[in-house]
Amino acid sequence: MNIVKLKQGETYQPDPGWKRVSLAGSENVSIEYFEKPPGHTSPLHQHTNEQVCIVIRGQMTVVNEAGDTDKLGPGDSVWFASNEPHRVENSGTELAVGIDIFSPGRDFDFWTKRK
């Protein structure tokens, strides 16, 4: 058993106001809690990990490489295939909170070592 409490998880900010916290996971799966301020968008990116994003609070818009968009609210989720270009933005006026699940697991190097 590996318990990680939210306030004790490894934390980083890829951009100002965009907080990510590493929760319990392994090499096979990693789980990250995140907070996105209003108006923030991640850059269009892709990674070898499959990703499921679950919205806990607020609104988020997901965008794929073709520019297709969909708005997600609390309880909604999206799955991104391995190497599928995508971005996620906070399209609302309040802080958006969510959970990302990656398989296989990954560490914070993806964002902290980006150029």
C-alpha positions as a Markdown table, in Angstrom:
| # | Residue | x | y | z |
|---|---|---|---|---|
| 1 | Met | 0.0 | 0.0 | 0.0 |
| 2 | Asn | 1.2 | 3.5 | -0.9 |
| 3 | Ile | -0.7 | 6.4 | 0.5 |
| 4 | Val | -0.1 | 9.9 | -0.8 |
| 5 | Lys | -2.1 | 12.7 | 0.8 |
| 6 | Leu | -2.8 | 15.7 | -1.4 |
| 7 | Lys | -1.0 | 18.2 | 0.8 |
| 8 | Gln | 2.1 | 16.0 | 0.9 |
| 9 | Gly | 2.4 | 15.0 | -2.8 |
| 10 | Glu | 5.2 | 16.2 | -5.0 |
| 11 | Thr | 4.0 | 19.5 | -6.5 |
| 12 | Tyr | 5.1 | 21.6 | -9.4 |
| 13 | Gln | 3.8 | 24.5 | -11.6 |
| 14 | Pro | 4.5 | 24.0 | -15.3 |
| 15 | Asp | 3.1 | 27.6 | -15.8 |
| 16 | Pro | 2.1 | 30.3 | -13.2 |
| 17 | Gly | -1.1 | 29.2 | -11.5 |
| 18 | Trp | -1.2 | 25.8 | -13.1 |
| 19 | Lys | -0.6 | 23.4 | -10.2 |
| 20 | Arg | 0.0 | 19.7 | -10.5 |
| 21 | Val | 0.4 | 17.2 | -7.6 |
| 22 | Ser | 1.7 | 13.7 | -8.0 |
| 23 | Leu | -0.6 | 11.2 | -6.3 |
| 24 | Ala | -0.1 | 7.4 | -5.6 |
| 25 | Gly | 1.0 | 5.5 | -8.7 |
| 26 | Ser | 3.7 | 3.3 | -10.2 |
| 27 | Glu | 5.6 | 2.8 | -13.4 |
| 28 | Asn | 2.4 | 1.3 | -14.9 |
| 29 | Val | 0.1 | 4.1 | -14.0 |
| 30 | Ser | 0.5 | 7.6 | -12.6 |
| 31 | Ile | -2.2 | 9.9 | -11.2 |
| 32 | Glu | -2.0 | 13.7 | -11.0 |
| 33 | Tyr | -4.3 | 16.2 | -9.3 |
| 34 | Phe | -4.3 | 19.6 | -11.1 |
| 35 | Glu | -5.6 | 23.1 | -10.8 |
| 36 | Lys | -5.9 | 25.3 | -13.8 |
| 37 | Pro | -6.7 | 29.0 | -13.4 |
| 38 | Pro | -9.4 | 30.7 | -15.6 |
| 39 | Gly | -8.1 | 31.2 | -19.2 |
| 40 | His | -5.1 | 28.9 | -18.9 |
| 41 | Thr | -4.4 | 26.5 | -21.7 |
| 42 | Ser | -1.8 | 23.8 | -22.0 |
| 43 | Pro | 0.2 | 24.0 | -25.2 |
| 44 | Leu | -0.8 | 21.5 | -28.0 |
| 45 | His | 1.3 | 18.4 | -27.0 |
| 46 | Gln | 1.5 | 14.7 | -27.2 |
| 47 | His | 3.2 | 11.9 | -25.2 |
| 48 | Thr | 3.6 | 8.1 | -25.4 |
| 49 | Asn | 1.3 | 7.7 | -22.4 |
| 50 | Glu | -2.4 | 7.2 | -22.8 |
| 51 | Gln | -4.3 | 9.8 | -20.7 |
| 52 | Val | -7.6 | 10.0 | -19.0 |
| 53 | Cys | -8.6 | 13.5 | -17.7 |
| 54 | Ile | -11.5 | 13.8 | -15.2 |
| 55 | Val | -13.0 | 17.2 | -14.4 |
| 56 | Ile | -13.8 | 17.6 | -10.7 |
| 57 | Arg | -14.7 | 21.2 | -10.6 |
| 58 | Gly | -15.2 | 24.0 | -13.1 |
| 59 | Gln | -15.2 | 23.8 | -16.9 |
| 60 | Met | -12.5 | 22.6 | -19.3 |
| 61 | Thr | -12.4 | 22.6 | -23.0 |
| 62 | Val | -10.4 | 19.8 | -24.8 |
| 63 | Val | -9.0 | 20.4 | -28.2 |
| 64 | Asn | -7.4 | 17.9 | -30.6 |
| 65 | Glu | -4.9 | 18.5 | -33.5 |
| 66 | Ala | -7.7 | 19.1 | -36.0 |
| 67 | Gly | -9.1 | 21.9 | -33.8 |
| 68 | Asp | -12.2 | 19.9 | -32.7 |
| 69 | Thr | -13.3 | 21.0 | -29.2 |
| 70 | Asp | -15.7 | 19.8 | -26.5 |
| 71 | Lys | -16.6 | 21.4 | -23.2 |
| 72 | Leu | -16.4 | 19.2 | -20.1 |
| 73 | Gly | -17.9 | 19.9 | -16.7 |
| 74 | Pro | -17.8 | 18.2 | -13.3 |
| 75 | Gly | -17.8 | 14.4 | -13.6 |
| 76 | Asp | -17.0 | 14.5 | -17.4 |
| 77 | Ser | -13.9 | 12.8 | -18.7 |
| 78 | Val | -11.9 | 12.4 | -21.9 |
| 79 | Trp | -9.4 | 9.8 | -23.1 |
| 80 | Phe | -6.4 | 10.6 | -25.2 |
| 81 | Ala | -4.7 | 7.8 | -27.1 |
| 82 | Ser | -0.9 | 7.4 | -27.0 |
| 83 | Asn | 0.7 | 10.1 | -29.1 |
| 84 | Glu | -2.6 | 11.9 | -29.8 |
| 85 | Pro | -1.9 | 15.7 | -30.0 |
| 86 | His | -4.2 | 17.6 | -27.6 |
| 87 | Arg | -4.5 | 20.5 | -25.3 |
| 88 | Val | -6.8 | 21.3 | -22.3 |
| 89 | Glu | -7.9 | 24.8 | -21.4 |
| 90 | Asn | -9.9 | 26.3 | -18.5 |
| 91 | Ser | -12.8 | 27.8 | -20.5 |
| 92 | Gly | -14.7 | 29.0 | -17.4 |
| 93 | Thr | -14.4 | 31.9 | -15.0 |
| 94 | Glu | -13.4 | 29.9 | -11.9 |
| 95 | Leu | -10.5 | 27.6 | -11.0 |
| 96 | Ala | -10.8 | 24.3 | -12.7 |
| 97 | Val | -9.8 | 21.1 | -10.8 |
| 98 | Gly | -9.2 | 17.7 | -12.3 |
| 99 | Ile | -7.4 | 14.4 | -12.1 |
| 100 | Asp | -5.1 | 13.0 | -14.9 |
| 101 | Ile | -4.3 | 9.3 | -15.1 |
| 102 | Phe | -1.4 | 8.2 | -17.3 |
| 103 | Ser | -0.6 | 4.7 | -18.5 |
| 104 | Pro | 2.2 | 3.8 | -18.5 |
| 105 | Gly | 3.1 | 6.1 | -15.6 |
| 106 | Arg | 5.2 | 9.2 | -16.1 |
| 107 | Asp | 7.0 | 11.7 | -13.9 |
| 108 | Phe | 7.1 | 15.5 | -13.9 |
| 109 | Asp | 10.1 | 15.6 | -16.3 |
| 110 | Phe | 7.6 | 15.8 | -19.2 |
| 111 | Trp | 6.7 | 19.4 | -18.2 |
| 112 | Thr | 9.7 | 20.5 | -16.2 |
| 113 | Lys | 12.2 | 19.7 | -18.9 |
| 114 | Arg | 10.2 | 21.1 | -21.9 |
| 115 | Lys | 11.7 | 23.8 | -24.0 |
